[in-house]
Amino acid sequence: MAELMKAVQYSSYGGGPAALQHKEIPVPAPDAKKMLVKVEAASVNPVDWKIQGGIGRPLLPAKFPHTPGTDIAGEVVKVGSEVKDFAPGDKIVAWLDTKHGGSLAEYAVASPKYSVVRPSEVSPIDGACLPVAGLTALQGLTNGGMNFDGSFSGNVLITAASGGVGTYGVQIAKIGGAHVTATCGERNIDLIKSLGADEVLDYKTPEGKKLISPSGKKYDLVLNTASAVSFADIQPQLAPKGIVFELNPTPKNLLVAAARKLSLSKQRYNVLLLAAESRNLELLVNWVKEGKLRTIIDSKYPLAKAEDAWKKSKEGHAVGKVVVTVTEE
Ligand SMILES: NC(=O)c1ccc[n+]([C@@H]2O[C@H](COP(=O)([O-])OP(=O)(O)OC[C@H]3O[C@@H](n4cnc5c(N)ncnc54)[C@H](OP(=O)(O)O)[C@@H]3O)[C@@H](O)[C@H]2O)c1
């Protein structure tokens, strides 16, 4: 009989945290190209509960019941016959694919393609927070021209800088040499300044709503992580050749992006979808190891209380990352 493990699953769309069920299910078996990982810690991202809410219906998730979550740190316990770069005993950080998820469990199946070794200087919790939030922030900034060779000196705006993506985004933009303006609620202004933001706007003030830079700068690159902020809100403050990366792929935002592609304007508006790459995950892990990038933890919950982590993320007011600890406390 297959060995059993604890896992958190849901069996249909909708229902939020109350629909998460704690189960004992068989430990998954990795195919030749994958590896089995004993999960130390996982983190929750808005995409996890948005998939439960039906955002990718009917393609996501792959099937019900579904074990959600994509971000883990853990220890490799078994590798498929074609896996060459990892071995049992390796401590890793991995992004699991969105369709199959699997992070909210004692064991998960990871692909070497989206896994990197976790150095001892990076804690399992810090590692587990990096994949979706860190990779998305890095992807938006690099697609917007930041290449970390010292040549970027543009003005960057990061909205909802207190969220998982934003807390990494502010720091990565500073590593990349940008002048950073960030928006957040009043309670988080000092935190966001401590992450390196040059200017911080309270999003509830008139200037914050209009995204007006206190020093009058126009933005060359915008990472729009705040779902309440639209292209129309940003455009008056966008530089003539500025580019916006929109993180919320709503039908309306997709339409606006398509319309702008047809326009002659040099101000661009692109909807960003995460395309995970292990070399980017490696870059993030190294920045954490070198002390250049830190993770802001909103809260931690044991696997037995994963529904509380889900609820916390879904309420939309997390400051930094929401963590689920599995073996790691
Ligand atoms: N397209 C992609 O591939 C992709 C990838 C990753 C994330 N995303 C999306 O990006 C968004 C952000 O993700 P996340 O993980 O950073 O979310 P999060 O951690 O849940 O963000 C929560 C934070 O956002 C702040 N906030 C909310 N509305 C705001 C506003 N109008 N202005 C300024 N701050 C605001 C909240 O501050 P207060 O509590 O003070 O309100 C809170 O601190 C989500 O919608 C997520 O689905 C997309």
The ligand as a MOL file (V3000), in Angstrom:
LIG
                    3D

  0  0  0     0  0            999 V3000
M  V30 BEGIN CTAB
M  V30 COUNTS 48 52 0 0 0
M  V30 BEGIN ATOM
M  V30 1 N 0.2150 38.0610 -13.3820 0
M  V30 2 C 0.9730 37.2930 -12.6230 0
M  V30 3 O 1.6710 36.3880 -13.1120 0
M  V30 4 C 0.9860 37.5480 -11.1430 0
M  V30 5 C 1.9780 36.9980 -10.3490 0
M  V30 6 C 1.9950 37.3200 -8.9780 0
M  V30 7 C 0.9890 38.1310 -8.4460 0
M  V30 8 N 0.0230 38.5990 -9.2720 0 CHG=1
M  V30 9 C -1.0520 39.4630 -8.7430 0
M  V30 10 O -0.4610 40.6300 -8.2190 0
M  V30 11 C -1.2620 41.1370 -7.1530 0
M  V30 12 C -0.3700 41.3920 -5.9460 0
M  V30 13 O 0.1210 40.1420 -5.4450 0
M  V30 14 P 0.7500 40.0910 -3.9900 0
M  V30 15 O 1.1380 38.7050 -3.7070 0
M  V30 16 O 1.7360 41.1810 -3.8440 0 CHG=-1
M  V30 17 O -0.5720 40.4750 -3.1360 0
M  V30 18 P -0.7440 40.6940 -1.5930 0
M  V30 19 O 0.5160 40.3380 -0.9030 0
M  V30 20 O -1.9840 40.0040 -1.1930 0
M  V30 21 O -0.9710 42.2910 -1.4730 0
M  V30 22 C -1.5320 42.7890 -0.3070 0
M  V30 23 C -1.0590 44.2120 -0.0790 0
M  V30 24 O -1.5870 45.0810 -1.0910 0
M  V30 25 C -1.8350 46.3490 -0.4900 0
M  V30 26 N -2.8090 47.0820 -1.3140 0
M  V30 27 C -4.0240 46.6550 -1.6960 0
M  V30 28 N -4.6090 47.5780 -2.4860 0
M  V30 29 C -3.7380 48.6100 -2.6080 0
M  V30 30 C -3.7510 49.8480 -3.3080 0
M  V30 31 N -4.8120 50.2300 -4.0450 0
M  V30 32 N -2.6590 50.6380 -3.2370 0
M  V30 33 C -1.5840 50.2830 -2.4950 0
M  V30 34 N -1.5170 49.1240 -1.7980 0
M  V30 35 C -2.5820 48.2930 -1.8540 0
M  V30 36 C -2.3620 46.0010 0.8840 0
M  V30 37 O -2.1530 47.0860 1.7420 0
M  V30 38 P -3.3300 47.5650 2.7580 0
M  V30 39 O -3.5650 46.4160 3.6830 0
M  V30 40 O -2.7480 48.7610 3.4070 0
M  V30 41 O -4.5340 47.8600 1.9000 0
M  V30 42 C -1.5310 44.7670 1.2610 0
M  V30 43 O -0.3870 45.0880 2.0370 0
M  V30 44 C -2.3560 40.0840 -6.9010 0
M  V30 45 O -3.5320 40.5070 -7.5390 0
M  V30 46 C -1.8070 38.8450 -7.5810 0
M  V30 47 O -2.8090 37.9480 -8.0130 0
M  V30 48 C -0.0060 38.3260 -10.5910 0
M  V30 END ATOM
M  V30 BEGIN BOND
M  V30 1 1 1 2
M  V30 2 2 2 3
M  V30 3 1 2 4
M  V30 4 1 4 5
M  V30 5 2 4 48
M  V30 6 2 5 6
M  V30 7 1 6 7
M  V30 8 2 7 8
M  V30 9 1 8 9
M  V30 10 1 8 48
M  V30 11 1 9 10
M  V30 12 1 9 46
M  V30 13 1 10 11
M  V30 14 1 11 12
M  V30 15 1 11 44
M  V30 16 1 12 13
M  V30 17 1 13 14
M  V30 18 2 14 15
M  V30 19 1 14 16
M  V30 20 1 14 17
M  V30 21 1 17 18
M  V30 22 2 18 19
M  V30 23 1 18 20
M  V30 24 1 18 21
M  V30 25 1 21 22
M  V30 26 1 22 23
M  V30 27 1 23 24
M  V30 28 1 23 42
M  V30 29 1 24 25
M  V30 30 1 25 26
M  V30 31 1 25 36
M  V30 32 1 26 27
M  V30 33 1 26 35
M  V30 34 2 27 28
M  V30 35 1 28 29
M  V30 36 1 29 30
M  V30 37 2 29 35
M  V30 38 1 30 31
M  V30 39 2 30 32
M  V30 40 1 32 33
M  V30 41 2 33 34
M  V30 42 1 34 35
M  V30 43 1 36 37
M  V30 44 1 36 42
M  V30 45 1 37 38
M  V30 46 2 38 39
M  V30 47 1 38 40
M  V30 48 1 38 41
M  V30 49 1 42 43
M  V30 50 1 44 45
M  V30 51 1 44 46
M  V30 52 1 46 47
M  V30 END BOND
M  V30 END CTAB
M  END
